[in-house]
Every structure is written in structure tokens, then in C-alpha cells.
């Protein structure tokens, strides 16, 4: 099985998104010495393929020289592993020089855009849209593939049709995230998307994925369908990520996930010490993550979706409670809505097809959009 290491060159970010919870002013920049320590740490850590994702904050603040040195150090120093890279950025600091460096390694870019300019800038800060689009053009001209994540908030969910049409009309792949309560805001719930509204949004997006099947790719729907069809989680939200995902902060501290970076109580070790899996397992953070796994095994055992949901994201469950395992991901409500919908539609469509084969009336077909065509599309494009 592959594992995932998220490298956080800095928690700093030039933007000031209204609902952001993961950036810090004045955050230091990761040194190349720390990258060298990452290489030494992982040489004998595991023998499976590894994906490195540069995240933040804003990882491009590290600059072109950082990536010019870091990428060959990682790819050559860990040549015995099958290395893959990814990078998540708002694209403001993208330059032709950086694009050329990243393109040499075929690094896919993830960025963030919440829809049309006025709506996007209301949520993310004035000028965000234009700066991101400028970086987007530089990235594309440099041969990079860019996909956007759209964060839906308590405000923007009311404009879901306008937002979907924006991505459709501009030929952009869509991936959506729900806004979480901000841990740094005096009013943390202001932008947060209600779990029930999130579930209803996912059903709306499922309808659109089927309706516009040949016109747009919606990554969430693909991932959710894969979960149901394969019987296991296929993205980090729906798997037991403990021991398969790590994040390295600017100072080399190791965390269970990038969302915990900068929170001292979740440090499991430091790359300069080259800890083994057994060393990391002694940390409080490791034990807490496994407490969450055990909680899910116990409390969710009767749920029809447990095999491919796994209680959702541990961070979403643990962070709001001050590090106590008292429940699953609060978006459980949404996950049940969409997983029920996918299962039920698939079953109705299969029964309808069976009825037609047996010569029963056409009315046996499901009333709502089917998803078998979506399954076939995914099967023909497994990437």
C-alpha cells in the first residue's frame, strides 16, 4: 500500500480567506536541511510507494530555489521507492520559473476557487480571484495541470447553481469542500456549512454529474461512488489514515495530518531524529488517532457504510472537542445522505434493468437519474 507524506514548507499565506483555519503570519520557511532529514528518515521507514504533497499555508512562499533543490533530493534520495508529487497552492506566487521546475517533475497542481469573482472574493478576500487566475494562466502556459477545490460555506451554498455553472462553462474540473468552523475566528461557525445542507449539496452535485456526464468531472462524486462500488474508502476522509499519512511542519515536526500542523499537542516526533513507526506509535497523537479508530469500530459497527466511511475525518471529530474522542466526524449526517443516495439509486437502477430483461413494464425503471453510466465512465477512465 502507498503512503502519503505532506510537506508544509510554511504556514504563512499572503491571502486572508474569511474562513481559513490553517495559516499563520510570520511562519518560518522550511529549510533544505529539513528536506535532507526527510530523505534520511524515509530511507528505511517503509518500503512502499510514497506521495509527497506540498501544502500550507502557501507552499510557493518557499520560492523557486527551495523546489529546485528539494525535488531532486526527494526523488533521487528515495529512488528505491516509487515517488509521486502534488502541490496545493492559491497560485499567487506562481512564476514561469517555478512552473518550469514543477513541470519537470510532472507535478499536478491543486488550487482554490469558490466560483465567480464577486462571490469568490467575498469569501476569500478582495483581489483573490484575479491573482489566482493570473497564476493559473502562468501554470497552464508552463505545462502544468491545475484542478480547483471549491469551498462551500453557509453563504455560498445558496448559490450552488451559479457556482456549478461557473465551473461547467469554464471547462474546470470541480472538487468541493465544506467550510469548517475556523479555529482562529471569534465566530467560528459563521461560514461553516451545516452537515445536512452539505449532504443535500452532494445530492444536487450527484444529479449534475449524471446530467452533464460528458461535460464535467466532479471529483467528489467519483470518489464517493468508488467507495460504494469497491466497498472501501478511496480518499483520505474515508479511510483509516493512521500510519499511512503523515505531515512534516516547517521545523521538521511530524504530525498525523497537515491539519494538525502547528498544534504542539499533536507532534509525534521530528524528522531529524529519523523515528521508526514504533517510535511514532509512542506519541499521544498516535494513540489518540487509534482511539478514534476504535471508537468508530465500536459505535459505527451497525452502519451500512462503515467499511468505506470509517467515521469520516479524525481531525473534524477531534479538533472541536479539545482532543477528546467523543464522536465521529460531524459531517457524518452528510455522508449518510449521499452514501444512501448512491446505494439506493444504484439498486433501483439495477432492479429496473432486471425488470426490463424479464419483460416487466417500463415503469419499473428508477424515477431519478441513474448512476450506472457514471460507473462506466469511471471504469473507462480509472485515473
C-alpha positions, 0 to 999 in steps of 0.5 A, spaced: 500 500 500 502 507 498 503 512 503 502 519 503 507 524 506 505 532 506 510 537 506 508 544 509 514 548 507 510 554 511 504 556 514 504 563 512 499 565 506 499 572 503 491 571 502 486 572 508 480 567 506 474 569 511 474 562 513 481 559 513 483 555 519 490 553 517 495 559 516 499 563 520 503 570 519 510 570 520 511 562 519 518 560 518 520 557 511 522 550 511 529 549 510 533 544 505 536 541 511 529 539 513 528 536 506 535 532 507 532 529 514 526 527 510 530 523 505 534 520 511 528 518 515 524 515 509 530 511 507 528 505 511 521 507 514 517 503 509 518 500 503 512 502 499 510 507 494 510 514 497 506 521 495 509 527 497 504 533 497 506 540 498 501 544 502 500 550 507 499 555 508 502 557 501 507 552 499 510 557 493 512 562 499 518 557 499 520 560 492 523 557 486 530 555 489 527 551 495 523 546 489 529 546 485 533 543 490 528 539 494 525 535 488 531 532 486 533 530 493 526 527 494 526 523 488 533 521 487 534 520 495 528 515 495 529 512 488 528 505 491 521 507 492 516 509 487 515 517 488 509 521 486 508 529 487 502 534 488 502 541 490 496 545 493 497 552 492 492 559 491 497 560 485 499 567 487 506 566 487 506 562 481 512 564 476 514 561 469 520 559 473 517 555 478 512 552 473 518 550 469 521 546 475 514 543 477 513 541 470 519 537 470 517 533 475 510 532 472 507 535 478 499 536 478 497 542 481 491 543 486 488 550 487 482 554 490 476 557 487 469 558 490 466 560 483 465 567 480 469 573 482 464 577 486 462 571 490 469 568 490 472 574 493 467 575 498 469 569 501 476 569 500 478 576 500 478 582 495 483 581 489 483 573 490 480 571 484 484 575 479 491 573 482 489 566 482 487 566 475 493 570 473 497 564 476 493 559 473 494 562 466 502 562 468 501 554 470 497 552 464 502 556 459 508 552 463 505 545 462 502 544 468 495 541 470 491 545 475 484 542 478 480 547 483 477 545 490 471 549 491 469 551 498 462 551 500 460 555 506 453 557 509 453 563 504 455 560 498 451 554 498 445 558 496 448 559 490 450 552 488 447 553 481 451 559 479 457 556 482 456 549 478 455 553 472 461 557 473 465 551 473 461 547 467 462 553 462 469 554 464 471 547 462 474 546 470 474 540 473 470 541 480 472 538 487 468 541 493 469 542 500 465 544 506 467 550 510 469 548 517 468 552 523 475 556 523 479 555 529 482 562 529 475 566 528 471 569 534 465 566 530 467 560 528 461 557 525 459 563 521 461 560 514 461 553 516 456 549 512 451 545 516 452 537 515 445 536 512 445 542 507 452 539 505 449 532 504 443 535 500 449 539 496 452 532 494 445 530 492 444 536 487 452 535 485 450 527 484 444 529 479 449 534 475 454 529 474 449 524 471 446 530 467 452 533 464 456 526 464 460 528 458 461 535 460 464 535 467 468 531 472 466 532 479 471 529 483 467 528 489 462 524 486 467 519 483 470 518 489 464 517 493 461 512 488 468 508 488 467 507 495 460 504 494 462 500 488 469 497 491 466 497 498 472 501 501 474 508 502 478 511 496 480 518 499 483 520 505 476 522 509 474 515 508 479 511 510 483 509 516 489 514 515 493 512 521 500 510 519 499 511 512 499 519 512 503 523 515 505 531 515 512 534 516 511 542 519 516 547 517 521 545 523 521 538 521 515 536 526 511 530 524 504 530 525 498 525 523 495 530 518 497 537 515 491 539 519 494 538 525 500 542 523 502 547 528 498 544 534 504 542 539 499 537 542 499 533 536 507 532 534 509 525 534 516 526 533 521 530 528 524 528 522 531 529 524 531 524 529 529 519 523 523 515 528 521 508 526 513 507 526 514 504 533 517 510 535 511 514 532 506 509 535 509 512 542 506 519 541 499 521 544 497 523 537 498 516 535 494 513 540 489 518 540 488 517 532 487 509 534 482 511 539 478 514 534 479 508 530 476 504 535 471 508 537 468 508 530 469 500 530 465 500 536 459 505 535 459 505 527 459 497 527 451 497 525 452 502 519 451 500 512 457 504 510 462 503 515 467 499 511 468 505 506 466 511 511 470 509 517 467 515 521 469 520 516 475 525 518 479 524 525 481 531 525 473 534 524 471 529 530 477 531 534 479 538 533 472 541 536 472 537 542 479 539 545 482 532 543 477 528 546 474 522 542 467 523 543 464 522 536 465 521 529 466 526 524 460 531 524 459 531 517 457 524 518 449 526 517 452 528 510 455 522 508 449 518 510 445 522 505 449 521 499 452 514 501 444 512 501 443 516 495 448 512 491 446 505 494 439 506 493 439 509 486 444 504 484 439 498 486 433 501 483 437 502 477 439 495 477 432 492 479 429 496 473 434 493 468 432 486 471 425 488 470 426 490 463 430 483 461 424 479 464 419 483 460 416 487 466 413 494 464 417 500 463 415 503 469 419 499 473 425 503 471 428 508 477 424 515 477 431 519 478 437 519 474 441 513 474 448 512 476 450 506 472 453 510 466 457 514 471 460 507 473 462 506 466 465 512 465 469 511 471 471 504 469 473 507 462 477 512 465 480 509 472 485 515 473 
